[in-house]
Amino acid sequence: MLIATVISIIIGILFFGFLILIHEIGHFSAARAFKVRVSEFSMGMGPRLLKKKKGETLYSLKAIPFGGSVLMDEDEDKSEDPRAFVNQKPWKRFIILFAGAFMNILCGVIIMGVIVAMVPTIASTRVGGFRDDTAIMQEQGLQAGDQILRVNGRRVYTAIDIDFLFHRSQDSSTVDLVVRRDGSTVRLDAIQLSQFHMGDYELFYFHDFYLEDYARKTAGVMIRETFTQSISMARMIWLSLFDLITGQFGLRDMSGPVGLVAIVSDTAQQVQESVAEQDHEAVAQSMRWLLLLLAMISINIGFMNLLPLPALDGGRIFFCLIEMVFRKPVPKKYEGWVHAVGFALLMALMVVITFSDIWGLITGR
């Protein structure tokens, strides 16, 4: 049991490290394409465990297995080296900074394509039927064959949207639906969700219908679902961020690197248990869930890094855009102060989230 747990934790760390490596390769590849000098390519944080100098770049592996960096001396005020990052045109710096997030998003889309190819069937957005004869939503007007177009005013593109948007309705216990029925658009307002009690105190609301699968899993369906499901995943991230800002979620609902590794480790352990039991269907299902987590985290890293916040790639991109619009850069010392304050706040937030993750692991939250 202990060995299986250790293996699961290692798998979780490797998964997270892989996504960081993809991100840093994006920056590194773009910098090399523009012949920008890269002084160090590192994985991890803290003191170096291994290092190797190749050409002008130092490649290093650091002790704490979270994070990474591609150092291009971008924090220098000025440099005489024409290949220095600070001496590049703003559009080149924009591409180099953007490349990391782009690689994570691309990685997520590719993984989503693998998942779509693996599943035997693909769920549509059409109601296939209800789980029992006394389904509450059926009694309120929803019918088998209805194609769900909107949930609480938000457009539905995939089955992922339906599950997520229904989950966001937990507090109200009702949803407003727009469906297509026999070629016509029908509104169903304030539809009551079914209730499910877990234990003595927790009450959950859920939809009591199941979705119809596509009749044929064609190449066109797979390509479309790969991109629409990736977009749905990205929208989940933005809506969750909005919910966090507006107070619907708290810090305890957030996960940092420790929490993400724990989630991936738990899923990896399920895969090991399924393999040990020789339950091939459970193995396939657990593997799909593991890949889905990887895709979700990869897309999450990509989009979060594009937020125009100090110390993130998005914050640096924002300063590049200012320079491109006004034809004049923000003085380096002011930009440096902004990023320094932003980095300190980001590190403080990461410490709080990490302690929350560790406390959650200890208490079993």
PEKA-V596579 format. One record per pair of residues at least 24 apart in sequence whose ideal C-beta (glycine too) atoms are under 10 Angstrom apart, sorted by the first residue. I is the first residue (numbers start at 1). J is the second residue. D is the distance in whole Angstrom. If there is no record, write none. Layout:
# PEKA-V596579
I,J,D + I,J,D
This chain:
# PEKA-V596579
1,269,10 + 3,272,10 + 4,268,9 + 4,269,6 + 4,272,5 + 4,273,8 + 4,276,8 + 5,265,8 + 5,266,10 + 5,268,10 + 5,269,7 + 5,272,10 + 6,265,10 + 7,265,9 + 7,268,7 + 7,269,8 + 7,272,7 + 8,261,10 + 8,262,9 + 8,264,8 + 8,265,4 + 8,266,7 + 8,267,8 + 8,268,4 + 8,269,4 + 8,270,9 + 8,271,9 + 8,272,7 + 8,273,10 + 9,261,7 + 9,262,8 + 9,264,9 + 9,265,5 + 9,266,10 + 9,268,9 + 9,269,9 + 10,65,10 + 10,261,10 + 10,265,8 + 10,268,9 + 11,261,9 + 11,264,7 + 11,265,7 + 11,267,9 + 11,268,4 + 11,269,9 + 11,271,9 + 11,272,9 + 11,290,9 + 12,65,10 + 12,257,10 + 12,258,10 + 12,260,8 + 12,261,4 + 12,262,7 + 12,263,8 + 12,264,4 + 12,265,4 + 12,266,8 + 12,267,8 + 12,268,6 + 12,269,9 + 12,290,10 + 12,293,10 + 13,65,5 + 13,66,8 + 13,257,9 + 13,261,6 + 13,264,9 + 13,265,8 + 14,65,9 + 14,261,10 + 14,264,9 + 14,268,10 + 15,260,9 + 15,261,8 + 15,263,10 + 15,264,5 + 15,265,9 + 15,267,9 + 15,268,8 + 15,290,8 + 15,293,8 + 15,294,6 + 15,297,8 + 15,298,10 + 16,65,8 + 16,66,7 + 16,67,10 + 16,257,6 + 16,258,10 + 16,260,6 + 16,261,6 + 16,264,7 + 16,294,9 + 16,297,7 + 16,301,9 + 17,43,7 + 17,44,8 + 17,61,10 + 17,65,6 + 17,66,8 + 17,67,9 + 17,68,8 + 17,257,10 + 17,261,10 + 18,107,9 + 18,294,8 + 18,298,9 + 19,68,10 + 19,103,10 + 19,104,6 + 19,107,7 + 19,108,9 + 19,260,9 + 19,294,7 + 19,295,10 + 19,297,6 + 19,298,5 + 19,299,10 + 19,300,9 + 19,301,6 + 19,302,9 + 20,44,8 + 20,65,9 + 20,66,8 + 20,67,6 + 20,68,5 + 20,69,10 + 20,100,10 + 20,104,9 + 20,257,9 + 20,301,8 + 21,68,7 + 21,103,10 + 22,68,10 + 22,100,8 + 22,103,5 + 22,104,6 + 22,106,8 + 22,107,5 + 22,108,10 + 22,298,7 + 22,301,9 + 22,302,9 + 23,67,10 + 23,68,7 + 23,70,9 + 23,99,9 + 23,100,4 + 23,101,7 + 23,102,9 + 23,103,6 + 23,104,5 + 23,107,9 + 23,298,9 + 23,301,6 + 23,302,8 + 23,305,7 + 23,313,9 + 24,67,9 + 24,68,4 + 24,69,7 + 24,70,5 + 24,99,10 + 24,100,7 + 24,103,9 + 25,68,10 + 25,70,9 + 25,99,9 + 25,100,8 + 25,103,6 + 25,107,10 + 26,70,9 + 26,96,9 + 26,97,10 + 26,98,8 + 26,99,4 + 26,100,4 + 26,101,7 + 26,102,6 + 26,103,3 + 26,104,7 + 26,105,10 + 26,106,9 + 26,107,9 + 26,302,9 + 26,313,10 + 27,68,9 + 27,69,9 + 27,70,4 + 27,71,10 + 27,72,8 + 27,96,6 + 27,97,7 + 27,98,9 + 27,99,6 + 27,100,5 + 27,101,9 + 27,102,10 + 27,103,8 + 27,313,8 + 28,57,9 + 28,68,10 + 28,70,5 + 28,72,9 + 28,96,9 + 28,99,9 + 28,100,9 + 28,103,10 + 29,70,10 + 29,96,9 + 29,99,7 + 29,100,10 + 29,103,8 + 30,70,9 + 30,92,8 + 30,93,10 + 30,94,10 + 30,95,6 + 30,96,4 + 30,97,8 + 30,98,8 + 30,99,4 + 30,100,8 + 30,102,9 + 30,103,9 + 31,57,10 + 31,70,7 + 31,72,6 + 31,74,10 + 31,83,10 + 31,85,7 + 31,88,9 + 31,92,9 + 31,93,10 + 31,95,9 + 31,96,5 + 31,97,10 + 31,99,8 + 32,57,9 + 32,70,10 + 32,96,10 + 33,92,9 + 33,95,8 + 33,96,9 + 33,99,9 + 34,83,9 + 34,85,9 + 34,88,7 + 34,89,9 + 34,92,5 + 34,93,9 + 34,95,8 + 34,96,7 + 35,82,9 + 35,83,6 + 35,88,9 + 35,92,10 + 36,70,10 + 36,72,6 + 36,73,9 + 36,74,9 + 36,81,10 + 36,82,10 + 36,83,6 + 36,84,7 + 36,85,5 + 36,86,10 + 36,87,9 + 36,88,6 + 36,92,8 + 36,93,9 + 36,96,7 + 37,71,10 + 37,72,7 + 37,73,7 + 37,79,9 + 37,81,6 + 37,82,9 + 37,83,4 + 37,84,6 + 37,85,7 + 37,87,10 + 38,70,6 + 38,71,7 + 38,72,6 + 38,73,9 + 38,83,10 + 38,85,9 + 38,96,10 + 39,70,9 + 39,71,5 + 39,72,7 + 39,73,6 + 39,84,10 + 39,85,10 + 40,69,7 + 40,70,8 + 40,71,4 + 40,72,9 + 40,73,10 + 41,68,8 + 41,69,8 + 41,70,6 + 41,71,8 + 42,67,9 + 42,68,6 + 42,69,5 + 42,70,8 + 42,71,7 + 43,67,8 + 43,68,5 + 43,69,9 + 44,68,7 + 44,69,9 + 45,69,8 + 56,83,9 + 64,257,9 + 65,257,9 + 65,261,9 + 66,256,9 + 66,257,4 + 66,258,8 + 66,260,10 + 66,261,8 + 66,350,9 + 66,354,9 + 67,257,8 + 67,350,10 + 68,100,10 + 70,96,9 + 70,99,10 + 70,100,8 + 72,96,8 + 74,316,8 + 74,332,10 + 74,339,10 + 75,332,8 + 75,335,9 + 75,336,6 + 75,339,8 + 75,340,9 + 76,332,8 + 76,336,10 + 77,331,9 + 77,332,5 + 77,333,7 + 77,335,10 + 77,336,8 + 78,332,8 + 86,329,9 + 86,332,8 + 88,320,10 + 89,320,10 + 89,323,9 + 89,324,9 + 90,317,10 + 90,319,9 + 90,320,5 + 90,321,8 + 90,322,9 + 90,323,4 + 90,324,5 + 90,325,9 + 90,327,9 + 90,329,7 + 91,320,8 + 91,321,10 + 91,323,10 + 91,324,7 + 92,320,9 + 93,316,8 + 93,317,8 + 93,319,9 + 93,320,5 + 93,323,8 + 93,324,10 + 93,329,10 + 94,316,9 + 94,317,6 + 94,319,10 + 94,320,4 + 94,321,7 + 94,323,9 + 94,324,7 + 95,317,10 + 95,320,9 + 96,313,9 + 96,316,10 + 96,317,10 + 96,320,9 + 97,305,9 + 97,306,9 + 97,312,10 + 97,313,5 + 97,314,8 + 97,315,9 + 97,316,5 + 97,317,5 + 97,318,10 + 97,319,10 + 97,320,7 + 98,305,9 + 98,306,8 + 98,313,7 + 98,314,9 + 98,316,10 + 98,317,6 + 98,320,9 + 99,313,9 + 100,301,9 + 100,302,8 + 100,305,6 + 100,306,9 + 100,313,6 + 101,299,10 + 101,301,8 + 101,302,4 + 101,303,7 + 101,304,8 + 101,305,4 + 101,306,5 + 101,307,10 + 101,312,9 + 101,313,6 + 101,314,8 + 101,317,9 + 102,302,7 + 102,305,10 + 102,306,9 + 103,298,9 + 103,301,10 + 103,302,8 + 104,297,9 + 104,298,5 + 104,299,7 + 104,300,8 + 104,301,5 + 104,302,3 + 104,303,8 + 104,304,9 + 104,305,7 + 104,306,10 + 105,230,8 + 105,233,10 + 105,234,8 + 105,298,7 + 105,299,6 + 105,300,10 + 105,301,9 + 105,302,4 + 105,303,7 + 105,305,10 + 105,306,9 + 106,230,10 + 106,298,9 + 106,299,10 + 106,302,8 + 107,294,8 + 107,295,8 + 107,297,10 + 107,298,5 + 107,299,8 + 107,301,9 + 107,302,8 + 108,230,6 + 108,233,7 + 108,234,8 + 108,294,8 + 108,295,5 + 108,296,7 + 108,297,8 + 108,298,4 + 108,299,4 + 108,300,8 + 108,301,9 + 108,302,7 + 108,303,9 + 109,226,7 + 109,227,7 + 109,229,9 + 109,230,5 + 109,231,9 + 109,233,9 + 109,234,10 + 109,295,8 + 109,298,9 + 109,299,8 + 109,302,10 + 110,226,9 + 110,230,9 + 110,295,8 + 110,298,9 + 111,226,10 + 111,230,9 + 111,291,6 + 111,292,8 + 111,293,10 + 111,294,6 + 111,295,4 + 111,296,9 + 111,297,10 + 111,298,7 + 111,299,9 + 112,225,8 + 112,226,5 + 112,227,8 + 112,228,10 + 112,229,5 + 112,230,5 + 112,231,10 + 112,232,10 + 112,233,7 + 112,291,8 + 112,292,8 + 112,294,10 + 112,295,5 + 112,296,9 + 112,298,9 + 112,299,8 + 113,222,7 + 113,223,8 + 113,225,9 + 113,226,4 + 113,227,9 + 113,229,9 + 113,230,9 + 113,295,9 + 114,226,9 + 114,288,9 + 114,291,6 + 114,294,10 + 114,295,9 + 115,225,9 + 115,226,8 + 115,229,8 + 115,287,9 + 115,288,6 + 115,289,9 + 115,290,10 + 115,291,5 + 115,292,6 + 115,294,9 + 115,295,7 + 116,217,9 + 116,221,9 + 116,222,5 + 116,223,9 + 116,224,9 + 116,225,5 + 116,226,5 + 116,227,10 + 116,229,7 + 116,230,10 + 116,288,10 + 117,217,9 + 117,222,6 + 117,226,9 + 118,284,7 + 118,287,8 + 118,288,6 + 118,291,8 + 119,213,10 + 119,217,8 + 119,222,10 + 119,225,9 + 119,284,9 + 119,285,10 + 119,288,7 + 120,213,9 + 120,217,8 + 120,284,9 + 121,212,10 + 121,213,4 + 121,214,7 + 121,215,10 + 121,216,10 + 121,217,7 + 122,158,9 + 122,159,8 + 122,211,10 + 122,213,6 + 122,214,5 + 122,216,10 + 122,217,6 + 122,218,10 + 122,221,6 + 122,222,7 + 122,224,10 + 122,225,6 + 122,229,9 + 123,158,8 + 123,159,4 + 123,160,9 + 123,162,9 + 123,163,10 + 123,210,8 + 123,211,4 + 123,212,7 + 123,213,6 + 123,214,8 + 123,225,9 + 124,148,10 + 124,158,9 + 124,159,7 + 124,211,6 + 124,212,5 + 124,213,7 + 124,214,5 + 124,215,9 + 124,221,9 + 124,225,9 + 125,149,8 + 125,156,5 + 125,157,8 + 125,158,7 + 125,159,6 + 125,160,10 + 125,161,8 + 125,162,6 + 125,179,9 + 125,180,9 + 125,211,7 + 125,212,9 + 125,228,10 + 126,159,10 + 126,179,9 + 126,180,9 + 126,211,7 + 126,212,4 + 126,213,9 + 126,214,9 + 127,162,10 + 127,179,8 + 127,181,10 + 127,207,9 + 127,209,5 + 127,210,8 + 127,211,7 + 127,212,7 + 128,209,7 + 128,210,5 + 128,211,6 + 128,212,3 + 128,213,7 + 129,209,7 + 129,210,6 + 129,211,9 + 129,212,8 + 130,194,10 + 130,207,9 + 130,208,6 + 130,209,5 + 130,210,8 + 131,194,8 + 131,206,10 + 131,207,9 + 131,208,5 + 131,209,7 + 131,210,7 + 132,194,10 + 132,208,7 + 134,194,10 + 134,208,9 + 135,194,7 + 135,207,9 + 135,208,4 + 135,209,7 + 136,191,8 + 136,192,6 + 136,193,7 + 136,194,5 + 136,195,8 + 136,207,9 + 136,208,6 + 137,175,9 + 137,177,9 + 137,188,9 + 137,191,6 + 137,192,7 + 137,193,7 + 137,194,7 + 137,207,6 + 137,208,5 + 137,209,6 + 138,208,8 + 138,209,7 + 139,191,10 + 139,192,9 + 139,208,10 + 140,174,10 + 140,177,10 + 140,188,7 + 140,189,10 + 140,190,9 + 140,191,5 + 140,192,6 + 141,177,9 + 141,179,9 + 141,181,10 + 141,186,8 + 141,187,10 + 141,188,5 + 141,189,10 + 141,191,7 + 142,177,7 + 142,179,7 + 142,181,10 + 142,186,9 + 142,188,6 + 142,191,7 + 142,207,9 + 142,208,9 + 142,209,7 + 143,179,8 + 143,181,7 + 143,182,10 + 143,186,9 + 143,188,10 + 143,209,10 + 144,209,8 + 144,210,10 + 144,212,8 + 145,179,9 + 145,180,10 + 145,181,7 + 145,182,8 + 145,212,8 + 146,177,8 + 146,178,10 + 146,179,4 + 146,180,7 + 146,181,5 + 146,182,9 + 146,186,7 + 146,188,9 + 146,209,9 + 147,178,10 + 147,179,6 + 147,180,4 + 147,181,8 + 147,185,10 + 147,211,10 + 147,212,9 + 148,175,10 + 148,177,6 + 148,178,8 + 148,179,6 + 148,180,8 + 148,188,10 + 148,207,10 + 148,209,9 + 148,211,8 + 149,177,8 + 149,178,5 + 149,179,6 + 149,180,6 + 149,185,7 + 149,186,9 + 149,187,10 + 150,175,10 + 150,176,8 + 150,177,7 + 150,178,4 + 150,179,8 + 150,185,9 + 150,187,9 + 151,175,6 + 151,176,7 + 151,177,6 + 151,178,8 + 151,179,10 + 151,191,10 + 151,207,9 + 152,176,5 + 152,177,8 + 152,178,10 + 153,178,8 + 154,178,10 + 154,235,8 + 154,239,8 + 155,235,9 + 156,232,9 + 157,224,10 + 157,225,10 + 157,227,10 + 157,228,5 + 157,229,8 + 157,231,7 + 157,232,6 + 157,235,9 + 158,211,10 + 158,224,9 + 158,225,7 + 158,227,10 + 158,228,5 + 158,229,5 + 158,230,9 + 158,231,8 + 158,232,5 + 158,233,9 + 158,235,10 + 159,211,5 + 159,212,10 + 159,213,10 + 159,225,9 + 159,228,10 + 159,229,8 + 159,232,9 + 160,225,10 + 160,228,9 + 160,229,6 + 160,230,10 + 160,231,9 + 160,232,4 + 160,233,7 + 160,235,9 + 160,236,7 + 160,292,10 + 161,228,9 + 161,229,9 + 161,231,9 + 161,232,5 + 161,233,10 + 161,235,7 + 161,236,8 + 162,207,8 + 162,209,10 + 162,211,7 + 162,232,10 + 163,206,9 + 163,207,8 + 163,211,9 + 163,232,10 + 163,236,10 + 164,232,7 + 164,233,9 + 164,235,8 + 164,236,5 + 164,239,8 + 164,240,9 + 165,232,10 + 165,235,10 + 165,236,9 + 165,239,8 + 166,193,7 + 166,205,8 + 166,206,7 + 166,207,5 + 167,204,9 + 167,205,9 + 167,206,8 + 167,207,10 + 167,236,10 + 168,236,10 + 168,239,7 + 168,240,9 + 168,243,7 + 168,248,8 + 169,193,7 + 169,205,7 + 169,206,10 + 169,207,9 + 170,203,9 + 170,204,7 + 170,205,6 + 170,206,9 + 170,248,10 + 171,205,9 + 171,248,8 + 172,205,9 + 173,203,9 + 173,204,10 + 173,205,5 + 174,205,9 + 175,205,9 + 175,207,8 + 177,207,10 + 229,292,9 + 229,295,9 + 230,295,8 + 230,296,10 + 230,298,10 + 230,299,7 + 231,299,10 + 233,292,9 + 233,295,7 + 233,296,6 + 233,298,9 + 233,299,5 + 233,300,8 + 233,303,9 + 234,296,10 + 234,299,6 + 234,300,9 + 234,302,8 + 234,303,6 + 235,303,10 + 236,296,8 + 236,299,9 + 236,300,9 + 237,296,8 + 237,299,7 + 237,300,5 + 237,301,10 + 237,302,9 + 237,303,5 + 237,304,7 + 238,303,7 + 238,304,10 + 238,307,10 + 240,300,9 + 241,300,10 + 241,303,9 + 241,304,8 + 241,307,8 + 250,356,10 + 251,349,9 + 251,352,6 + 251,353,7 + 251,355,10 + 251,356,6 + 252,353,9 + 252,356,6 + 252,357,10 + 252,359,9 + 252,360,7 + 252,365,7 + 253,356,9 + 254,349,9 + 254,352,9 + 254,353,5 + 254,356,7 + 254,357,9 + 255,297,10 + 255,353,7 + 255,354,10 + 255,356,8 + 255,357,6 + 255,360,9 + 256,349,9 + 256,350,6 + 256,351,9 + 256,352,9 + 256,353,4 + 256,354,5 + 256,355,9 + 256,356,8 + 256,357,5 + 256,358,10 + 257,350,8 + 257,353,9 + 257,354,7 + 257,357,8 + 258,350,10 + 258,353,8 + 258,354,5 + 258,355,9 + 258,356,9 + 258,357,4 + 258,358,6 + 258,360,9 + 258,361,8 + 259,353,7 + 259,354,8 + 259,356,8 + 259,357,4 + 259,358,9 + 259,360,7 + 259,361,8 + 260,293,8 + 260,296,10 + 260,297,6 + 260,300,9 + 260,301,10 + 260,357,8 + 261,357,9 + 262,357,7 + 262,358,9 + 262,360,8 + 262,361,6 + 263,293,7 + 263,297,9 + 263,357,10 + 264,290,7 + 264,293,6 + 264,294,8 + 264,297,8 + 266,293,10 + 267,291,10 + 267,292,9 + 267,293,6 + 267,294,10 + 268,293,10 + 309,338,10 + 309,339,10 + 309,342,6 + 309,345,9 + 309,346,8 + 310,335,9 + 310,337,9 + 310,338,5 + 310,339,5 + 310,340,8 + 310,341,6 + 310,342,2 + 310,343,7 + 310,344,9 + 310,345,8 + 310,346,8 + 311,338,9 + 311,339,5 + 311,340,8 + 311,341,8 + 311,342,4 + 311,343,4 + 311,344,8 + 311,345,8 + 311,346,5 + 311,347,9 + 312,339,9 + 312,342,7 + 312,343,9 + 312,346,7 + 315,339,7 + 315,342,6 + 315,343,10 + 315,346,10
